[in-house]
Amino acid sequence: MPLPAEVWGTMLFVVVAFWGVAGWALVRTLRQEDRKVELVETNRNDRIDTYSPEALSDLRRWVERNPDDPYAPDATAKYNACVETLRATDAHFYDWSDEEIARLETL
């Protein structure tokens, strides 16, 4: 018994939608990675910021709220490394303003 046209249409839509979304995600990711490589190559210290402003703020809050956690020293080191990188580099991957960078303090 052959499948109705609606089933074929739905299957075709699902295949096109899947490959369309997958292709878009691949292109977007590759463009981001190209930008990161370009930033690393142009920065004299081969360093790049590792956290967005919101993520770095979340990391700082977590460290301050969990000082006795076994991962706190590692998280503190990562936070401080990102702050130092932001201060040492002129070009950033994430959207950091000069005012935001100036307000940052190491832990």
Backbone hydrogen bonds, N-H to C=O, Kabsch-Sander energy under -0.5 kcal/mol:
donor,donor_aa,acceptor,acceptor_aa,energy
7,V,4,P,-0.6
8,W,4,P,-1.7
9,G,5,A,-2.7
10,T,6,E,-2.3
11,M,7,V,-2.6
12,L,8,W,-2.5
13,F,9,G,-2.4
14,V,10,T,-2.6
15,V,11,M,-2.3
16,V,12,L,-2.6
17,A,13,F,-3.0
18,F,14,V,-2.6
19,W,15,V,-2.4
20,G,16,V,-2.3
21,V,17,A,-2.6
22,A,18,F,-2.6
23,G,19,W,-2.3
24,W,20,G,-2.4
25,A,21,V,-2.5
26,L,22,A,-2.2
27,V,23,G,-2.4
28,R,24,W,-2.5
29,T,25,A,-2.4
30,L,26,L,-2.5
31,R,27,V,-2.1
32,Q,28,R,-2.1
33,E,29,T,-2.4
34,D,30,L,-2.3
35,R,31,R,-2.1
36,K,32,Q,-2.2
37,V,33,E,-2.5
38,E,34,D,-2.4
39,L,35,R,-2.3
40,V,36,K,-2.5
41,E,37,V,-2.5
42,T,38,E,-1.9
43,N,39,L,-2.0
46,D,43,N,-1.4
56,L,52,S,-2.7
57,S,53,P,-2.0
58,D,54,E,-2.4
59,L,55,A,-2.4
60,R,56,L,-2.3
61,R,57,S,-2.4
62,W,58,D,-2.4
63,V,59,L,-2.5
64,E,60,R,-2.5
65,R,61,R,-2.0
66,N,62,W,-1.7
69,D,66,N,-1.3
72,A,69,D,-1.7
75,A,71,Y,-2.6
76,T,72,A,-2.7
77,A,73,P,-2.2
78,K,74,D,-2.2
79,Y,75,A,-2.4
80,N,76,T,-2.8
81,A,77,A,-2.3
82,C,78,K,-2.0
83,V,79,Y,-2.3
84,E,80,N,-2.5
85,T,81,A,-2.2
86,L,82,C,-2.5
87,R,83,V,-1.9
88,A,84,E,-1.7
89,T,85,T,-1.6
96,W,94,Y,-1.6
101,I,97,S,-2.0
102,A,98,D,-2.3
103,R,99,E,-1.6
104,L,100,E,-0.8
104,L,101,I,-0.8
